[in-house]
Amino acid sequence: MSFFSSLSPDHLQRYARIIQEGIAVRSHFDLLKWLQGEMQHYLPHEIMLAAWGDFESSVIRHDVISTLPGVRTDHSNPTRFSPLLGGFHNRWVERGKTPYMLDIGASGILFEGWRLQCSLGRALQGMHSSVLHGISDRRGHHDCLYVIFSSRVKLDNTTLGAMEILLPYLDTALRSVAPLPHYPPLLADLPENADHGLSERESEIMNWVKMGKTNGEIGSILSISAFTVKNHMQRIFKKLDVYNRMQAVSKIERSLSHG
């Protein structure tokens, strides 16, 4: 209670709102909106990594949550990703399973992450700091780790306190939604000439279109306006030589099946 007693009424109200919104999470869209809302005031990040399983035997599952183009669960290779996750877990255990901050630039533990040949690996190169904490599931006999990556050069110590307070609600929210399935790769990650000339942002938008998201929903996910999404869609239609979303999805699916 000492942490809360040091907070102003405004901060207490903000924490209460964050907790209430977290409890209400029921879908991946809810989760993303929650993480990109007031949560950013206390846990500023561009990428959140959730990992769970048996870390000793490297039987690990994970979700990647981010609004950055192409940075999604389906782009991270579980086998190549395991050393990075294992390293984080070891650090957490060595520190008595308490939250800690990591200066990415000064740490060699993330070198495995830089070798990921995907949008996630490229995005990690732009991150400078991270905060990690986890929960030990004594009934299921496995740990759940949560890591936030930020482009900020340094996060202050209040982030550690916020991570400790908000982690149970973060864990509850993640458990309320099913792990994302592994979709085919984005067009931006296909061999050359197989992407129809779409930019990485346009490829990301089309992946959300394939999932049935509206322009408004895609705008919220990517932190851009629905009007900007509409403009992207018009350029996508022109590049794909199609007239509507259904035709665009169909043409992309054919490209992926022949990729």
Summary of the structure (lengths in Angstrom):
residues: 259
radius of gyration: 19.2
end to end distance: 55.5
largest distance: 61.2
contacts: 771
relative contact order: 0.13
helix: 51%
strand: 15%
